[in-house]
Amino acid sequence: MALIGNWPAYPDEKTHEPAGPEAAWFKDNPVAWRIANDGVQWMGTAKPAAWNLQCLLSNMCDYGKSNWRYEPGSTVNVDSTLKGSWVVTDCESLAKIFCAIANHLGFKAVPREIKRSGYRIVTKPGIVTFNGKTGDRSLEGRWCFGNHWVAEVDNLCYDPTFNFKGFSFAQTANVYLGWYARDVRDPKAFASTVLKADPNVFGSRDVYLRQFPDVAYTFKRTNNLGREV
């Protein structure tokens, strides 16, 4: 049992089913109840908010590891995921799922988008998702995103995609960013675009999209057929 104390939803002593003012929502969203109440990390109303939110994040990532798929760019559905009938997620849906559960436990959580118009995010290497996925091998294990989403509560961010917690939104660059790569047209490259290195960031490099032998981002220049040259 993970929920201890006088939460807006708490386990009935006999049935362990949701009870309290938010019981109906958790009954309608059984995945949310499994994450909040059945996780390994227990949450107590006597504990600080940051403690409880970190436990919630850990429980959500642990549940997702066995039950969800992380597929950026695929169709997602927050409501269906909470009900248990959808398993495909991305960073935005994960942030909104965390916010929904947190808000029904009495917190004030909002999703926040990390983005710079006309650029893509090239992350630091070695960042791993909740279910063990890594970035492109051809980018030294980095991810290349158009944007990224986190949840924010009381000026602290929680990231259920990568299980990062306890940083301010102003610190997101320190947590994730290798560099912002500017999207520039290049008719000789695949998809007629190249993501230009940031001249102010040591070690940054141009990034290309390839088609063969698989669809991925790469530091190697590609031709208009999608092959590295």
ROTOR-37592 format. One record per residue: residue number from 1; x, y, z of N, C-alpha, C in turn; residue in one letter. Coordinates in pm, 1 decimal. Layout:
REM ROTOR-37592
[NUM, [X, Y, Z], [X, Y, Z], [X, Y, Z], "a"],
...
***
This chain:
REM ROTOR-37592
[1, [85.1, -119.8, 0.0], [0.0, 0.0, 0.0], [88.2, 124.2, 0.0], "m"],
[2, [66.1, 213.2, -96.4], [153.9, 328.7, -111.5], [96.6, 456.5, -51.6], "a"],
[3, [-36.1, 466.8, -38.5], [-98.0, 589.1, 11.9], [-128.4, 575.3, 160.1], "l"],
[4, [-64.2, 658.0, 241.2], [-82.9, 655.1, 385.2], [-122.8, 794.3, 431.4], "i"],
[5, [-233.1, 804.6, 503.9], [-277.2, 934.0, 553.3], [-408.3, 977.6, 490.5], "g"],
[6, [-443.5, 1101.6, 514.0], [-573.3, 1155.3, 473.3], [-565.1, 1219.9, 335.0], "n"],
[7, [-547.9, 1138.1, 231.0], [-543.6, 1186.5, 93.4], [-685.5, 1208.3, 40.2], "w"],
[8, [-701.5, 1288.1, -66.6], [-833.9, 1300.4, -128.3], [-889.3, 1166.1, -176.4], "p"],
[9, [-800.1, 1069.9, -203.2], [-839.2, 931.2, -227.4], [-747.0, 842.8, -144.9], "a"],
[10, [-802.9, 745.5, -78.0], [-723.6, 658.0, 8.0], [-785.2, 518.8, 2.7], "y"],
[11, [-708.0, 415.9, 34.9], [-760.0, 279.5, 26.2], [-854.4, 245.8, 140.5], "p"],
[12, [-969.1, 191.3, 106.1], [-1061.3, 142.3, 208.2], [-992.5, 32.8, 290.1], "d"],
[13, [-1011.1, 37.0, 422.5], [-938.8, -55.3, 510.0], [-970.8, -201.5, 481.2], "e"],
[14, [-1092.0, -229.8, 436.0], [-1131.5, -368.6, 413.8], [-1109.2, -412.5, 268.8], "k"],
[15, [-1152.7, -329.1, 175.1], [-1148.1, -370.1, 34.0], [-1023.3, -323.1, -38.1], "t"],
[16, [-956.8, -220.4, 17.7], [-840.6, -156.3, -44.3], [-876.7, -84.0, -174.7], "h"],
[17, [-1007.2, -74.1, -203.5], [-1053.2, 3.6, -318.1], [-1049.3, 152.3, -283.2], "e"],
[18, [-1050.4, 240.7, -384.8], [-1045.3, 384.3, -355.9], [-1164.3, 430.1, -271.8], "p"],
[19, [-1136.9, 514.2, -174.5], [-1239.0, 578.1, -92.7], [-1204.5, 726.7, -85.2], "a"],
[20, [-1299.9, 808.4, -34.8], [-1273.5, 950.8, -20.7], [-1329.6, 1032.9, -135.0], "g"],
[21, [-1309.0, 1166.1, -130.9], [-1369.3, 1256.6, -229.2], [-1330.6, 1228.3, -374.3], "p"],
[22, [-1209.6, 1179.0, -398.4], [-1164.1, 1152.4, -535.2], [-1175.2, 1004.3, -573.0], "e"],
[23, [-1248.0, 927.3, -493.4], [-1257.3, 783.3, -518.0], [-1316.1, 752.2, -654.8], "a"],
[24, [-1418.8, 826.5, -695.8], [-1485.5, 796.4, -823.3], [-1388.6, 810.3, -940.0], "a"],
[25, [-1304.0, 913.8, -936.6], [-1209.5, 932.6, -1047.9], [-1110.0, 817.6, -1052.7], "w"],
[26, [-1059.4, 777.0, -939.1], [-962.0, 667.9, -938.2], [-1026.8, 535.0, -975.8], "f"],
[27, [-1153.3, 516.4, -942.3], [-1222.3, 394.5, -985.9], [-1239.3, 393.4, -1137.2], "k"],
[28, [-1263.2, 510.8, -1194.8], [-1277.0, 521.1, -1341.0], [-1142.4, 509.0, -1411.8], "d"],
[29, [-1034.5, 531.1, -1338.0], [-899.6, 529.0, -1396.1], [-811.6, 433.9, -1316.0], "n"],
[30, [-832.4, 304.7, -1332.9], [-763.9, 206.5, -1247.2], [-612.1, 208.4, -1257.9], "p"],
[31, [-558.3, 249.3, -1372.1], [-412.6, 258.1, -1383.4], [-359.1, 365.9, -1288.6], "v"],
[32, [-431.3, 477.0, -1278.9], [-390.6, 582.8, -1186.4], [-388.2, 530.8, -1042.7], "a"],
[33, [-485.9, 447.9, -1007.0], [-489.5, 393.4, -870.9], [-375.4, 295.7, -847.2], "w"],
[34, [-345.2, 213.8, -947.1], [-233.0, 120.5, -932.1], [-102.3, 196.2, -911.7], "r"],
[35, [-83.5, 305.4, -985.3], [39.1, 384.1, -971.9], [44.9, 451.6, -835.3], "i"],
[36, [-67.6, 513.1, -794.9], [-68.5, 591.0, -671.1], [-66.4, 503.5, -546.9], "a"],
[37, [-139.8, 392.1, -549.6], [-157.8, 315.1, -426.7], [-83.5, 182.6, -423.5], "n"],
[38, [-55.6, 125.0, -538.2], [3.9, -8.9, -539.2], [153.2, -8.5, -568.7], "d"],
[39, [211.7, 109.8, -579.1], [353.4, 117.6, -609.4], [441.4, 79.8, -491.2], "g"],
[40, [567.8, 58.1, -520.0], [662.6, 19.0, -415.6], [690.7, 134.8, -320.5], "v"],
[41, [699.0, 256.0, -375.4], [730.1, 373.5, -294.2], [603.2, 425.0, -226.3], "q"],
[42, [602.3, 429.6, -92.8], [482.5, 474.4, -23.1], [479.9, 625.7, -10.1], "w"],
[43, [360.3, 683.0, -8.9], [338.7, 826.8, -2.0], [256.1, 857.5, 122.7], "m"],
[44, [300.9, 952.5, 203.1], [232.2, 985.6, 327.2], [202.8, 1133.7, 337.8], "g"],
[45, [83.2, 1167.9, 383.5], [46.9, 1309.9, 394.4], [132.9, 1383.0, 496.7], "t"],
[46, [199.0, 1311.2, 584.5], [289.4, 1375.6, 680.8], [424.9, 1408.4, 619.5], "a"],
[47, [451.2, 1354.7, 501.3], [578.7, 1378.4, 434.6], [573.2, 1507.4, 352.1], "k"],
[48, [689.4, 1567.8, 321.4], [690.8, 1686.6, 235.0], [635.6, 1655.2, 96.0], "p"],
[49, [582.9, 1757.0, 31.5], [526.0, 1738.1, -101.5], [628.1, 1682.9, -199.5], "a"],
[50, [750.0, 1734.8, -195.0], [852.5, 1689.8, -289.3], [881.1, 1540.8, -271.8], "a"],
[51, [882.0, 1493.1, -148.2], [901.5, 1349.6, -122.7], [792.7, 1269.2, -193.3], "w"],
[52, [666.3, 1309.2, -169.7], [553.8, 1234.5, -225.6], [552.8, 1237.4, -378.0], "n"],
[53, [588.2, 1350.0, -435.9], [589.3, 1360.2, -581.3], [702.1, 1277.0, -641.9], "l"],
[54, [815.3, 1270.9, -574.1], [923.3, 1184.2, -621.4], [882.8, 1037.4, -613.2], "q"],
[55, [809.4, 1001.5, -506.6], [759.5, 864.3, -495.2], [658.2, 834.6, -604.5], "c"],
[56, [570.0, 929.6, -632.0], [471.9, 911.8, -738.5], [541.7, 891.2, -872.6], "l"],
[57, [644.2, 971.4, -898.8], [718.3, 957.6, -1023.9], [784.7, 819.8, -1033.4], "l"],
[58, [847.0, 775.9, -926.2], [911.9, 644.7, -926.1], [810.8, 533.4, -950.3], "s"],
[59, [694.5, 544.0, -885.2], [590.9, 442.0, -903.0], [536.3, 442.4, -1045.4], "n"],
[60, [523.5, 559.8, -1103.9], [473.4, 569.4, -1241.2], [574.0, 510.0, -1339.4], "m"],
[61, [700.1, 541.9, -1322.5], [802.4, 486.9, -1412.1], [813.0, 335.9, -1397.0], "c"],
[62, [798.3, 288.7, -1273.8], [805.0, 144.9, -1250.3], [687.1, 73.8, -1316.3], "d"],
[63, [567.9, 133.1, -1306.1], [451.2, 74.8, -1373.2], [470.8, 76.6, -1524.7], "y"],
[64, [515.9, 189.4, -1577.1], [533.6, 202.2, -1720.9], [635.8, 106.6, -1777.4], "g"],
[65, [737.1, 74.7, -1699.3], [842.5, -15.5, -1746.1], [786.2, -149.7, -1790.7], "k"],
[66, [682.9, -196.4, -1722.3], [624.9, -327.2, -1753.0], [498.3, -320.5, -1837.6], "s"],
[67, [438.8, -201.3, -1849.9], [305.5, -195.2, -1909.3], [291.0, -100.1, -2027.7], "n"],
[68, [384.7, -7.7, -2046.9], [369.2, 92.0, -2152.9], [480.9, 83.1, -2254.9], "w"],
[69, [454.2, 136.8, -2373.2], [556.1, 154.1, -2475.9], [580.9, 303.7, -2493.7], "r"],
[70, [704.4, 338.5, -2518.7], [740.6, 478.5, -2546.3], [772.7, 490.5, -2693.8], "y"],
[71, [685.2, 560.6, -2767.4], [699.4, 572.7, -2912.3], [671.4, 716.9, -2955.0], "e"],
[72, [772.7, 803.5, -2950.3], [752.2, 943.4, -2991.0], [698.5, 951.4, -3133.2], "p"],
[73, [600.7, 1039.1, -3154.2], [542.0, 1056.8, -3286.6], [424.4, 966.4, -3315.8], "g"],
[74, [396.0, 870.8, -3227.4], [282.4, 780.9, -3246.8], [155.5, 840.8, -3185.8], "s"],
[75, [42.3, 782.1, -3218.1], [-84.7, 825.8, -3160.9], [-90.3, 786.1, -3013.6], "t"],
[76, [-127.1, 880.7, -2929.4], [-137.2, 856.1, -2786.1], [-275.0, 899.0, -2737.0], "v"],
[77, [-313.1, 853.0, -2618.7], [-442.8, 889.1, -2562.1], [-431.8, 883.1, -2410.0], "n"],
[78, [-428.7, 998.7, -2347.6], [-409.0, 1006.4, -2203.1], [-521.8, 937.1, -2128.0], "v"],
[79, [-647.4, 967.7, -2165.0], [-761.4, 910.4, -2093.9], [-761.9, 757.7, -2103.6], "d"],
[80, [-737.9, 705.2, -2223.5], [-740.2, 559.8, -2242.2], [-623.5, 493.3, -2170.2], "s"],
[81, [-508.6, 561.5, -2163.1], [-394.6, 506.1, -2091.2], [-425.5, 495.1, -1942.3], "t"],
[82, [-490.9, 596.2, -1886.9], [-527.3, 592.7, -1745.7], [-631.1, 484.8, -1716.1], "l"],
[83, [-712.1, 452.9, -1815.6], [-813.8, 349.5, -1797.1], [-758.7, 209.3, -1822.8], "k"],
[84, [-639.3, 201.8, -1883.0], [-577.1, 72.8, -1906.2], [-599.9, 13.0, -2042.6], "g"],
[85, [-659.8, 89.9, -2135.4], [-690.0, 36.4, -2268.3], [-595.6, 88.2, -2376.4], "s"],
[86, [-490.8, 160.8, -2337.6], [-393.1, 215.1, -2433.1], [-255.8, 206.9, -2369.1], "w"],
[87, [-155.5, 166.1, -2446.4], [-22.9, 146.5, -2386.7], [86.4, 228.9, -2454.0], "v"],
[88, [55.8, 295.7, -2565.4], [156.6, 374.9, -2635.9], [161.9, 514.6, -2575.2], "v"],
[89, [281.2, 560.2, -2541.0], [297.2, 691.1, -2478.3], [405.5, 771.3, -2549.0], "t"],
[90, [405.8, 900.4, -2521.9], [516.0, 989.0, -2560.0], [539.1, 1085.0, -2443.6], "d"],
[91, [631.8, 1178.0, -2459.3], [666.9, 1263.5, -2345.8], [550.4, 1351.8, -2302.1], "c"],
[92, [470.4, 1401.3, -2397.8], [358.0, 1487.8, -2361.6], [250.9, 1410.8, -2285.5], "e"],
[93, [214.5, 1293.0, -2336.2], [111.1, 1216.0, -2267.7], [158.1, 1172.3, -2129.5], "s"],
[94, [285.3, 1136.8, -2115.6], [336.8, 1096.8, -1985.1], [332.2, 1212.4, -1885.8], "l"],
[95, [370.3, 1332.1, -1929.2], [364.2, 1448.9, -1840.6], [220.3, 1477.2, -1797.5], "a"],
[96, [125.4, 1461.8, -1890.4], [-15.0, 1489.2, -1858.1], [-74.6, 1380.0, -1769.1], "k"],
[97, [-29.9, 1255.8, -1785.7], [-74.1, 1148.9, -1696.4], [-26.0, 1176.9, -1553.9], "i"],
[98, [100.9, 1215.3, -1540.1], [154.3, 1248.7, -1407.6], [73.6, 1362.5, -1345.9], "f"],
[99, [46.6, 1465.5, -1423.6], [-29.5, 1579.9, -1372.2], [-169.6, 1538.9, -1328.4], "c"],
[100, [-235.4, 1454.6, -1407.6], [-371.2, 1412.2, -1373.6], [-373.3, 1339.1, -1239.8], "a"],
[101, [-281.5, 1246.0, -1220.0], [-277.5, 1171.7, -1094.2], [-243.6, 1265.2, -978.1], "i"],
[102, [-141.2, 1348.6, -997.3], [-100.4, 1441.0, -891.2], [-213.6, 1534.9, -852.0], "a"],
[103, [-284.7, 1587.6, -951.1], [-392.6, 1682.6, -922.2], [-507.1, 1616.3, -846.5], "n"],
[104, [-536.2, 1491.2, -876.0], [-643.4, 1421.4, -804.6], [-598.8, 1373.2, -667.4], "h"],
[105, [-470.7, 1389.9, -636.2], [-420.8, 1366.0, -501.0], [-404.7, 1496.5, -422.5], "l"],
[106, [-446.7, 1607.1, -484.9], [-446.7, 1734.6, -413.5], [-333.2, 1829.1, -445.9], "g"],
[107, [-244.6, 1791.7, -538.5], [-137.2, 1881.6, -580.9], [-186.2, 1971.6, -694.5], "f"],
[108, [-106.6, 2068.5, -730.2], [-137.5, 2156.5, -843.1], [-26.3, 2141.4, -946.3], "k"],
[109, [-45.8, 2047.8, -1035.3], [55.3, 2013.5, -1135.2], [12.3, 2063.2, -1272.4], "a"],
[110, [109.4, 2112.6, -1349.5], [82.1, 2158.8, -1485.0], [188.7, 2102.4, -1578.8], "v"],
[111, [150.4, 2066.0, -1701.7], [250.1, 2023.7, -1799.7], [323.2, 2144.4, -1857.0], "p"],
[112, [454.5, 2130.7, -1879.1], [535.3, 2238.7, -1935.7], [612.0, 2186.1, -2056.9], "r"],
[113, [614.9, 2267.3, -2161.7], [681.2, 2228.8, -2285.9], [818.3, 2294.8, -2296.4], "e"],
[114, [918.9, 2214.7, -2329.8], [1053.7, 2264.6, -2356.8], [1069.3, 2271.2, -2507.9], "i"],
[115, [1091.4, 2391.3, -2560.2], [1094.3, 2406.8, -2706.3], [1159.2, 2538.8, -2743.1], "k"],
[116, [1226.4, 2539.4, -2859.2], [1273.6, 2663.4, -2919.9], [1232.0, 2660.5, -3066.9], "r"],
[117, [1155.1, 2757.4, -3108.8], [1100.4, 2758.9, -3244.2], [1211.1, 2762.1, -3349.3], "s"],
[118, [1199.0, 2672.1, -3449.4], [1297.3, 2666.0, -3556.5], [1418.7, 2582.0, -3524.3], "g"],
[119, [1418.7, 2517.8, -3407.5], [1532.2, 2436.4, -3363.1], [1481.4, 2298.7, -3317.3], "y"],
[120, [1573.4, 2203.9, -3309.3], [1546.6, 2077.4, -3243.1], [1641.4, 2062.3, -3125.6], "r"],
[121, [1595.1, 1988.8, -3025.9], [1675.7, 1961.7, -2907.8], [1764.8, 1841.6, -2935.2], "i"],
[122, [1894.6, 1859.2, -2923.9], [1986.9, 1746.2, -2923.8], [2031.8, 1728.4, -2779.1], "v"],
[123, [1997.2, 1614.7, -2719.9], [2020.8, 1597.4, -2576.8], [2165.6, 1561.1, -2546.8], "t"],
[124, [2195.7, 1558.2, -2421.0], [2320.6, 1500.6, -2374.9], [2318.3, 1350.5, -2404.6], "k"],
[125, [2432.5, 1286.9, -2416.9], [2433.4, 1141.7, -2440.5], [2396.0, 1064.2, -2315.0], "p"],
[126, [2347.3, 942.2, -2336.7], [2326.5, 851.2, -2224.5], [2197.2, 867.2, -2148.3], "g"],
[127, [2101.7, 947.6, -2198.2], [1974.0, 964.5, -2130.3], [1882.9, 846.9, -2167.7], "i"],
[128, [1826.5, 779.8, -2067.3], [1751.4, 655.8, -2087.2], [1607.2, 674.7, -2041.2], "v"],
[129, [1512.6, 620.4, -2117.8], [1371.2, 633.6, -2083.9], [1333.3, 541.4, -1968.0], "t"],
[130, [1209.8, 560.0, -1919.9], [1158.4, 478.3, -1809.6], [1159.2, 328.8, -1841.5], "f"],
[131, [1150.5, 293.5, -1969.6], [1149.5, 151.2, -2006.5], [1277.8, 107.8, -2076.9], "n"],
[132, [1386.4, 183.7, -2056.1], [1517.7, 138.4, -2099.0], [1558.8, 173.4, -2240.4], "g"],
[133, [1482.3, 258.0, -2308.6], [1521.4, 298.8, -2443.6], [1630.4, 404.5, -2437.6], "k"],
[134, [1724.1, 396.4, -2532.4], [1831.6, 494.2, -2541.3], [1818.6, 573.8, -2670.7], "t"],
[135, [1893.1, 680.9, -2681.6], [1890.3, 763.8, -2801.3], [1957.6, 696.7, -2920.3], "g"],
[136, [1969.5, 771.2, -3029.7], [2027.4, 716.9, -3152.8], [2174.3, 682.0, -3132.5], "d"],
[137, [2210.7, 558.6, -3167.3], [2351.0, 517.2, -3157.2], [2439.2, 602.9, -3246.8], "r"],
[138, [2383.8, 645.8, -3360.4], [2461.1, 727.8, -3453.4], [2478.5, 871.4, -3404.0], "s"],
[139, [2413.7, 905.1, -3291.6], [2432.7, 1035.7, -3226.6], [2499.0, 1018.3, -3089.4], "l"],
[140, [2574.6, 911.6, -3074.5], [2643.2, 883.6, -2947.6], [2543.2, 864.1, -2833.5], "e"],
[141, [2427.3, 807.6, -2866.4], [2326.2, 782.9, -2764.4], [2242.6, 903.5, -2727.9], "g"],
[142, [2244.9, 1006.4, -2811.4], [2164.4, 1126.1, -2785.6], [2024.7, 1109.3, -2847.0], "r"],
[143, [1929.9, 1185.0, -2793.1], [1797.6, 1197.8, -2852.8], [1790.9, 1328.3, -2930.9], "w"],
[144, [1707.7, 1331.8, -3034.8], [1686.1, 1454.2, -3112.5], [1535.6, 1478.5, -3118.2], "c"],
[145, [1488.7, 1580.2, -3048.0], [1346.3, 1608.0, -3032.6], [1310.6, 1744.2, -3091.0], "f"],
[146, [1186.5, 1755.8, -3137.3], [1133.6, 1887.6, -3169.5], [1095.8, 1963.6, -3043.9], "g"],
[147, [1052.9, 1889.0, -2940.4], [1018.5, 1947.3, -2811.3], [1023.6, 1837.5, -2705.6], "n"],
[148, [1002.2, 1876.7, -2582.3], [995.2, 1779.3, -2474.4], [900.6, 1834.4, -2368.7], "h"],
[149, [835.1, 1743.6, -2294.3], [737.0, 1783.9, -2193.8], [774.1, 1728.5, -2056.9], "w"],
[150, [750.4, 1810.7, -1954.4], [766.4, 1769.5, -1815.4], [644.5, 1817.0, -1737.6], "v"],
[151, [632.7, 1770.9, -1613.5], [529.3, 1819.8, -1522.6], [593.7, 1912.8, -1420.4], "a"],
[152, [521.1, 2018.0, -1382.4], [574.1, 2112.0, -1284.3], [477.9, 2125.6, -1167.0], "e"],
[153, [532.0, 2114.9, -1045.9], [455.5, 2133.0, -922.5], [538.8, 2216.9, -826.9], "v"],
[154, [482.3, 2327.0, -780.1], [552.3, 2412.3, -683.1], [692.4, 2450.5, -730.7], "d"],
[155, [702.5, 2485.3, -858.0], [828.0, 2533.2, -918.9], [935.8, 2425.8, -932.6], "n"],
[156, [898.2, 2299.2, -917.3], [990.6, 2189.2, -941.5], [934.0, 2099.4, -1051.1], "l"],
[157, [1022.7, 2045.9, -1134.4], [981.0, 1965.6, -1249.1], [1003.5, 1816.5, -1222.7], "c"],
[158, [915.0, 1738.4, -1283.2], [919.7, 1592.3, -1273.8], [900.2, 1538.3, -1414.7], "y"],
[159, [991.8, 1452.0, -1457.1], [991.8, 1402.1, -1594.6], [968.2, 1251.0, -1594.5], "d"],
[160, [845.5, 1206.6, -1625.4], [818.4, 1062.8, -1626.5], [873.9, 990.4, -1748.2], "p"],
[161, [921.9, 1062.8, -1848.9], [986.1, 996.2, -1962.0], [1122.9, 943.0, -1921.5], "t"],
[162, [1201.7, 1025.6, -1855.7], [1339.2, 988.9, -1819.9], [1361.8, 972.8, -1669.5], "f"],
[163, [1254.3, 984.7, -1592.0], [1262.3, 969.2, -1446.2], [1360.3, 1068.7, -1383.9], "n"],
[164, [1354.9, 1193.5, -1431.4], [1429.8, 1303.0, -1370.8], [1335.9, 1379.5, -1278.0], "f"],
[165, [1386.6, 1429.1, -1168.3], [1299.4, 1495.4, -1072.4], [1374.6, 1601.5, -993.3], "k"],
[166, [1296.3, 1699.4, -945.0], [1347.9, 1794.9, -849.3], [1430.7, 1907.7, -906.7], "g"],
[167, [1408.3, 1947.4, -1032.8], [1481.2, 2058.9, -1092.5], [1381.4, 2166.3, -1134.9], "f"],
[168, [1427.8, 2289.9, -1141.1], [1339.9, 2398.6, -1184.1], [1332.7, 2402.2, -1336.5], "s"],
[169, [1227.7, 2463.9, -1389.0], [1213.0, 2472.0, -1534.4], [1329.8, 2549.0, -1595.5], "f"],
[170, [1383.1, 2645.7, -1522.1], [1497.7, 2722.0, -1572.1], [1622.8, 2636.8, -1583.4], "a"],
[171, [1625.4, 2522.7, -1516.0], [1742.6, 2434.4, -1518.7], [1733.1, 2324.7, -1624.0], "q"],
[172, [1629.3, 2326.8, -1708.0], [1610.3, 2216.3, -1802.9], [1728.2, 2200.9, -1898.1], "t"],
[173, [1789.2, 2312.5, -1937.1], [1903.9, 2302.6, -2027.4], [2018.7, 2225.9, -1961.8], "a"],
[174, [2038.8, 2247.6, -1830.5], [2145.5, 2176.8, -1759.5], [2115.9, 2027.1, -1750.1], "n"],
[175, [1988.4, 1992.1, -1745.2], [1950.2, 1852.8, -1727.7], [1957.9, 1776.6, -1859.2], "v"],
[176, [1905.9, 1836.0, -1967.4], [1888.9, 1762.8, -2092.8], [1983.8, 1802.4, -2204.9], "y"],
[177, [2013.2, 1930.6, -2214.8], [2056.3, 1986.9, -2342.0], [2203.0, 1962.6, -2373.8], "l"],
[178, [2225.9, 1904.2, -2492.6], [2356.8, 1910.7, -2553.9], [2367.5, 2043.4, -2625.3], "g"],
[179, [2272.6, 2065.8, -2718.8], [2260.8, 2194.9, -2785.5], [2128.2, 2202.0, -2859.4], "w"],
[180, [2086.8, 2323.5, -2893.0], [1973.9, 2346.0, -2983.4], [2029.0, 2350.9, -3125.3], "y"],
[181, [1976.4, 2264.5, -3212.0], [2023.1, 2255.9, -3350.7], [1922.9, 2328.2, -3441.5], "a"],
[182, [1972.5, 2428.3, -3512.2], [1884.2, 2508.7, -3598.2], [1850.5, 2433.5, -3725.3], "r"],
[183, [1722.1, 2431.3, -3759.9], [1672.6, 2361.5, -3878.8], [1697.1, 2448.4, -4002.1], "d"],
[184, [1785.8, 2401.2, -4091.8], [1826.1, 2478.7, -4209.8], [1801.2, 2394.8, -4334.8], "v"],
[185, [1750.1, 2455.8, -4440.0], [1726.8, 2383.6, -4565.2], [1858.6, 2351.2, -4633.8], "r"],
[186, [1866.6, 2228.1, -4684.7], [1982.8, 2181.0, -4758.7], [1932.0, 2085.3, -4866.4], "d"],
[187, [1917.2, 2129.5, -4989.9], [1856.5, 2045.2, -5094.2], [1936.5, 1919.0, -5125.9], "p"],
[188, [2062.6, 1914.0, -5086.9], [2143.1, 1795.4, -5114.8], [2130.2, 1687.5, -5007.1], "k"],
[189, [2069.6, 1722.7, -4893.6], [2054.7, 1627.9, -4782.4], [1916.6, 1563.0, -4786.7], "a"],
[190, [1904.0, 1447.4, -4723.0], [1774.9, 1379.4, -4716.4], [1673.8, 1467.1, -4643.9], "f"],
[191, [1551.0, 1470.8, -4697.5], [1442.7, 1554.8, -4645.0], [1474.1, 1703.7, -4657.9], "a"],
[192, [1579.3, 1735.4, -4735.1], [1616.4, 1874.5, -4765.5], [1639.5, 1957.8, -4639.8], "s"],
[193, [1693.2, 1894.8, -4536.5], [1715.6, 1970.2, -4414.3], [1840.0, 1919.4, -4342.4], "t"],
[194, [1905.2, 2010.1, -4274.0], [2016.2, 1975.4, -4186.2], [1998.1, 2054.0, -4056.8], "v"],
[195, [2028.9, 1991.1, -3945.7], [2020.4, 2055.1, -3815.2], [2160.1, 2103.1, -3778.4], "l"],
[196, [2177.8, 2234.4, -3783.7], [2310.4, 2292.9, -3773.0], [2360.7, 2296.6, -3629.0], "k"],
[197, [2489.0, 2270.1, -3615.3], [2554.5, 2277.9, -3485.1], [2548.2, 2419.8, -3430.4], "a"],
[198, [2554.7, 2431.2, -3299.0], [2558.9, 2560.6, -3232.8], [2705.2, 2601.6, -3218.8], "d"],
[199, [2748.4, 2707.5, -3287.3], [2890.4, 2745.3, -3282.5], [2937.6, 2786.3, -3143.8], "p"],
[200, [2842.2, 2813.2, -3054.0], [2878.6, 2854.3, -2919.4], [2889.3, 2737.0, -2821.3], "n"],
[201, [2858.8, 2616.8, -2870.6], [2863.7, 2498.6, -2784.2], [2977.2, 2408.0, -2830.2], "v"],
[202, [3077.2, 2390.9, -2746.5], [3191.1, 2308.0, -2781.4], [3145.9, 2163.2, -2803.6], "f"],
[203, [3189.9, 2103.7, -2914.6], [3157.4, 1964.9, -2943.8], [3028.0, 1943.3, -3016.6], "g"],
[204, [2948.8, 2048.3, -3040.4], [2824.2, 2029.5, -3115.3], [2854.2, 2002.8, -3262.0], "s"],
[205, [2766.7, 1929.3, -3327.1], [2788.0, 1889.3, -3465.5], [2657.1, 1898.8, -3542.9], "r"],
[206, [2669.4, 1908.8, -3676.8], [2550.9, 1905.3, -3761.3], [2485.3, 1768.4, -3751.4], "d"],
[207, [2353.5, 1766.5, -3760.4], [2276.3, 1642.8, -3751.2], [2193.6, 1626.0, -3878.0], "v"],
[208, [2190.1, 1502.1, -3930.4], [2114.3, 1471.0, -4051.6], [2015.8, 1358.1, -4022.2], "y"],
[209, [1911.0, 1352.7, -4102.7], [1816.6, 1241.4, -4097.2], [1851.9, 1142.6, -4207.0], "l"],
[210, [1859.6, 1013.7, -4171.7], [1889.7, 912.6, -4271.7], [1769.0, 819.0, -4289.0], "r"],
[211, [1768.8, 747.3, -4398.3], [1664.3, 650.9, -4429.2], [1715.3, 506.5, -4423.4], "q"],
[212, [1844.1, 488.1, -4453.0], [1904.3, 354.1, -4457.4], [2030.8, 351.0, -4369.3], "f"],
[213, [2060.7, 241.4, -4302.9], [1988.4, 112.9, -4299.6], [1864.0, 114.6, -4213.0], "p"],
[214, [1843.5, 223.4, -4137.8], [1720.7, 243.5, -4061.7], [1696.6, 392.8, -4051.7], "d"],
[215, [1575.4, 430.5, -4015.8], [1543.3, 572.6, -3999.3], [1600.6, 619.7, -3865.4], "v"],
[216, [1689.5, 715.4, -3871.1], [1755.2, 763.4, -3749.3], [1821.2, 897.0, -3778.3], "a"],
[217, [1854.7, 968.7, -3671.5], [1938.4, 1087.4, -3685.6], [2084.3, 1044.2, -3679.0], "y"],
[218, [2170.1, 1116.6, -3749.6], [2310.0, 1078.4, -3758.2], [2397.5, 1202.3, -3772.5], "t"],
[219, [2522.3, 1192.0, -3728.3], [2618.7, 1299.1, -3748.7], [2679.0, 1295.2, -3889.5], "f"],
[220, [2655.2, 1186.7, -3962.9], [2711.2, 1174.7, -4097.4], [2618.0, 1237.3, -4199.0], "k"],
[221, [2676.9, 1311.5, -4294.0], [2596.1, 1373.3, -4398.1], [2522.4, 1266.0, -4478.1], "r"],
[222, [2399.3, 1296.5, -4517.5], [2320.9, 1205.9, -4599.5], [2292.9, 1269.1, -4735.6], "t"],
[223, [2268.7, 1182.3, -4835.7], [2226.7, 1233.7, -4966.3], [2074.6, 1237.4, -4971.2], "n"],
[224, [2022.2, 1283.0, -5084.0], [1876.7, 1300.0, -5091.6], [1800.4, 1168.1, -5100.7], "n"],
[225, [1871.8, 1055.3, -5103.9], [1807.8, 922.9, -5097.3], [1804.7, 868.6, -4954.9], "l"],
[226, [1866.5, 941.4, -4864.5], [1865.5, 899.8, -4725.1], [1977.8, 810.3, -4684.7], "g"],
[227, [2081.6, 802.0, -4768.0], [2196.8, 720.0, -4735.9], [2312.0, 809.3, -4687.3], "r"],
[228, [2386.6, 757.5, -4589.9], [2502.6, 831.1, -4541.2], [2610.1, 835.1, -4647.6], "e"],
[229, [2677.5, 948.7, -4658.7], [2783.0, 965.2, -4760.4], [2912.7, 1009.8, -4693.6], "v"],
***
